Amino acid sequence: MPHLGSMPEPTAKPRTLMGGWISRLDLAMELGLSVDTLRRWEAQRMGPPCVRAGRKVYYRRAAVEDWLEEQEQAAPRRRRAGGRR
């Protein structure tokens, strides 16, 4: 039986400070929106929650996903044209 102290430890990927966060520009690109739209939503408090670090604005990915799910739940269901009545 090998000695436990002699086994190599698995190399863990170091966690970065900004892991799990996304910039406003990156979020706009992922959502297919303009940066101005996200800026306007922030001013109107209607978009995903964000955090400011100086002049930079960041969004927590998990919060954006939660916000998107809320938007999906709040959206009215549309009937497809030509469906059975």
Stockholm file with secondary structure:
# STOCKHOLM 1.0

chainA/1-85         MPHLGSMPEPTAKPRTLMGGWISRLDLAMELGLSVDTLRRWEAQRMGPPCVRAGRKVYYRRAAVEDWLEEQEQAAPRRRRAGGRR
#=GR chainA/1-85 SS CCCGGGSCCCCCCCCCTTTTEEEHHHHHHHHTCCHHHHHHHHHHTCSCCCEEETTEEEEEHHHHHHHHHHHHHHSCCCCCTTCCC
#=GC SS_cons        CCCGGGSCCCCCCCCCTTTTEEEHHHHHHHHTCCHHHHHHHHHHTCSCCCEEETTEEEEEHHHHHHHHHHHHHHSCCCCCTTCCC
//
